[in-house]
Amino acid sequence: MEYLIEWEDDHAPTWVPGSLIAGDVVAEYESPFWMAVKKGDDGKLKEILDLDDGRDVDAVDPDGRTALLFVAGLGSEACVRLLVEAGADVNHRDNGGGLTALHMAAGYVRPGVAKLLTEYGADPLAGDDRGRTPLDLAREVLNSTPKGNPVQFARRLGLESVIKILEGAIFEFAEVEEILEKRGKGTNVEYLVKWKDGEDNEWVKAGLIGEDLVKDFEDGLEYAVAECVMGRRDGEDGKNEYLVKWSDIEEATWEPEENVDPELIKTFEGSGSQDVRVDTSATSSNGNV
C-alpha cells in the first residue's frame, strides 16, 4: 500500500510505501474512512470519497477484507452503492476464506445488498476457498436455521429472499438457448432448458426464465394442432393421460387430460378404443415416458 504524501517543505506530493510512514500519520488518514465503513455511515463515507484524493477503495485490512465486504455484511445498500461507484471491485475475495461481498450479503442475510451487487455485476458463481458459491452459503445457513421458531421466522424469510435473488442471477448469468419441455402445474411449473454454454440440459423453475423465452415456447405449444387421441393411461398422479397424434409433429406425445381438446377425448372414448394397447415409447410433453 502506498500513500500520497504532502510535504511541509513545499516539495511536490509523492507516493510513499506505507511501511516507510509513521503509524500515527497513516492512522490519521485511514481511521475516518474505516470508521465510516465499519459503522455503515454513508454520509461520512460520501464526504471522504468526495475529497477525490486518490484513495484506494480496495485497500484491505490484515485479513484481506475490503470496505465493500464490510458494508455488504452490515447491509448498508447506500455504502455499497458509494463504494462500487467509486470503483470498488465487486468480486474481491478476502484472505480468510475467499469470501466475496456477495458471500457476505448471503451469509449475513442481506437480500437488498445481494440484489444490488448482482445488478452491479458481482459474480453469483464465484466460489470461496471451499468451492461454495454465495447461493450454496445461503442454502447452508437456511438449512441450519430452525423451523417453527418465531424468533427465526424473519431470518428464514430473509434467507429465502436471498436464495431467490441469487437463483435468478445465476440463471440470468448462464444464458438459456431454448426451452425444450415443460412439466408441473401452477406454481410448480418447470421448463427443461438448453444452455448456450453447452452445459447439460436442466429443469428450471418458470420464474427464473426470461418471459420472452417462456412466451415463445408456450406459443409453440398453443399453435401445435392435435389430430386425434390414440390411447389412454394413468399418469404418475393417478390422473388420465392421453396419447396425442399431432398434425405437425411426427412423434405422438402423452399429455395430461387438461391439455387435450375435450372433443378429441370424447371421440376417442366413444370409439371404444380406450383399452387398446399403446406404444409406451412415445414421448411425454411433461417429461414422462
Secondary structure, 3 states (H helix, E strand, C coil): CEEEECCCCCCCCEEEEHHHCCHHHHHHHHHHHHHHHHHCCHHHHHHHHHCCCCCCCCCECCCCCEHHHHHHHHCCHHHHHHHHHCCCCCCCCCCCCCCCHHHHHHHCCCHHHHHHHHHCCCCCCCCCCCCCCHHHHHHHHHHCCCCCCHHHHHHHHHHHHHHHHHHHHHHHHCCEEEEEEEECCHHHCEEEEEECCCCCCEEEEHHHCCHHHHHHHHHHHHHCCEEEEEEEEECCCCCEEEEEEECCCCCCEEEEHHHCCHHHHHHHHHCCCCCCCCCCCCEECCCCC
